[in-house]
Amino acid sequence: MRDIEGIDEAMAVLKPYWEEIEDDFDRHNHRFLQLAGADHDSIGRVLRAHLVVENFLNTYLPAYFGLEDFDELRLSFPQKAKMLPAGKSSASFVRPGIIQLNKVRNKFGHQLNHVVEFQEINSIMQILGIARSEAKFDTPIDAIEAFAPVACAFLSIPPKHLQEAFVEAFKNVHTDLPD
């Protein structure tokens, strides 16, 4: 017994159309090759930064809000990012950059050959201008990678006495959603 029954009959039905089938395959294969030939380095670097930040979000949010069974909520990254406090928290400082990081990641999801421009990451650049004021970035991807550890640091839950210091320090900080 063969693993695929009826394939000989199927091929016989398709034989008169084979040249058209091959032409159609070639068109789809050409598109596949274009998409597969996208700059994987940029995609991978953005995706890695996104995944690492999400890992810290998954620790920060349940601790900040006192949520049990957080994973069972099955929230999307944008939902998690929008849950971050817009003020009175150290996480509010990196919130616009985290939202922007997700927008960049989504652009790769819709257009694999997307080229990230500095104007797309203006919130990330503002945050880096404060947190890493001496650093210069040759590419937007370099800036995104530099932003990830900053975001993760501000998503870390310090001991209670340091939490109180952060609350005091950030009591007047408020952020808006990035463009």
C-alpha positions in Angstrom: 0.0 0.0 0.0 1.3 3.5 -0.9 1.2 6.4 1.5 -0.6 8.5 -1.0 -3.5 6.7 -2.7 -4.9 8.0 -6.0 -1.9 10.2 -7.0 -1.5 8.5 -10.4 -5.1 9.2 -11.3 -4.7 12.8 -10.1 -1.6 13.3 -12.3 -3.4 11.9 -15.3 -6.2 14.5 -14.9 -3.6 17.3 -14.6 -1.3 16.2 -17.4 -3.1 18.3 -20.1 -2.7 21.4 -17.9 0.9 20.8 -16.9 2.6 23.6 -18.8 0.1 26.1 -17.3 0.6 24.6 -13.8 4.4 25.0 -14.1 4.0 28.6 -15.3 1.7 29.3 -12.3 4.2 27.6 -10.0 7.0 29.7 -11.4 5.1 32.9 -10.7 4.5 31.9 -7.1 8.0 30.6 -6.7 9.4 34.0 -8.0 7.4 35.8 -5.3 8.5 33.3 -2.7 12.2 33.8 -3.6 11.7 37.6 -3.4 10.2 37.4 0.0 12.7 34.8 1.2 15.6 37.0 0.0 14.6 39.8 2.3 17.3 41.1 4.7 17.0 38.4 7.4 19.6 40.2 9.6 17.3 43.2 10.1 14.2 41.1 10.6 16.0 38.8 13.0 17.5 41.6 15.1 14.2 43.4 15.4 12.3 40.2 16.2 14.9 39.3 18.8 14.6 42.7 20.5 10.8 42.4 20.4 10.8 38.9 21.9 13.2 39.9 24.7 11.2 43.0 25.6 8.0 40.9 25.6 9.6 38.4 28.0 10.3 41.3 30.4 6.7 42.6 29.8 5.4 39.2 30.9 7.2 39.5 34.2 6.6 43.2 34.8 2.8 43.4 34.1 1.7 40.7 36.5 3.9 42.0 39.2 2.9 45.6 38.7 -0.8 44.9 38.6 -0.8 41.9 41.0 -2.3 39.6 38.4 -2.3 35.9 38.9 -2.5 33.5 35.9 -1.4 36.3 33.6 -0.4 33.9 30.9 -3.9 32.6 30.7 -5.1 36.0 29.5 -3.2 35.3 26.2 -2.7 39.0 25.5 -1.1 40.3 22.4 2.1 42.3 22.5 0.2 45.6 21.7 -2.3 44.9 24.5 0.6 44.3 26.9 2.4 47.4 25.8 -0.8 49.5 26.2 -1.2 48.2 29.8 2.0 49.8 30.7 1.4 52.9 32.9 1.6 56.2 31.0 2.8 58.0 34.1 4.1 57.7 37.6 6.2 54.6 36.9 9.7 54.0 35.5 8.0 51.8 32.8 6.2 54.9 31.5 9.6 56.2 30.3 10.0 53.3 27.9 6.3 52.7 27.0 6.3 54.8 23.8 9.5 53.1 22.6 8.0 49.6 23.3 4.9 50.6 21.3 7.1 51.8 18.5 9.2 48.6 18.6 6.0 46.7 18.0 5.0 48.9 15.1 8.4 48.2 13.4 8.0 44.5 14.0 4.6 44.6 12.5 5.9 46.3 9.4 8.2 43.3 8.8 5.2 41.1 9.3 3.3 42.8 6.5 6.3 43.6 4.3 9.4 41.4 4.7 11.6 43.8 2.7 10.7 46.8 4.9 13.7 49.1 5.5 13.5 50.8 8.9 14.1 54.6 8.9 15.1 56.7 11.8 11.8 58.7 11.6 9.9 55.5 12.4 11.7 55.2 15.7 11.6 58.8 17.0 10.4 57.7 20.5 13.1 55.1 20.7 15.7 57.7 19.8 14.3 60.2 22.4 14.6 57.5 25.1 18.1 56.6 24.0 19.0 60.3 23.9 18.4 60.3 27.6 19.3 56.8 28.7 22.4 56.5 26.4 23.2 60.1 25.6 26.8 59.4 24.6 25.9 56.6 22.1 25.6 57.2 18.3 23.8 54.7 16.1 24.7 54.1 12.5 21.4 52.4 11.7 17.9 52.3 13.1 18.4 48.6 13.8 21.4 49.4 15.9 19.2 51.8 17.9 16.5 49.3 18.3 19.0 46.8 19.7 20.3 49.4 22.0 16.8 50.3 23.2 15.9 46.7 24.1 18.2 46.5 27.2 17.1 50.0 28.3 13.4 48.9 28.0 14.1 45.7 29.9 15.9 47.6 32.7 12.9 49.9 33.1 10.6 46.9 33.1 12.5 45.2 35.9 10.9 45.2 39.3 13.4 46.4 41.9 13.2 45.6 45.7 10.4 47.4 47.6 12.6 50.3 48.9 13.9 51.0 45.4 10.4 50.8 44.0 9.4 53.6 46.3 12.4 55.6 45.1 11.3 55.1 41.5 7.7 56.1 42.2 9.0 59.3 43.8 11.4 59.9 41.0 8.9 59.4 38.2 5.8 60.9 39.9 5.8 63.8 37.3 6.7 61.8 34.2 3.9 61.2 31.7 4.2 59.9 28.2 1.9 59.9 25.1 1.5 57.3 22.4 4.1 57.6 19.6 3.0 58.5 16.1 
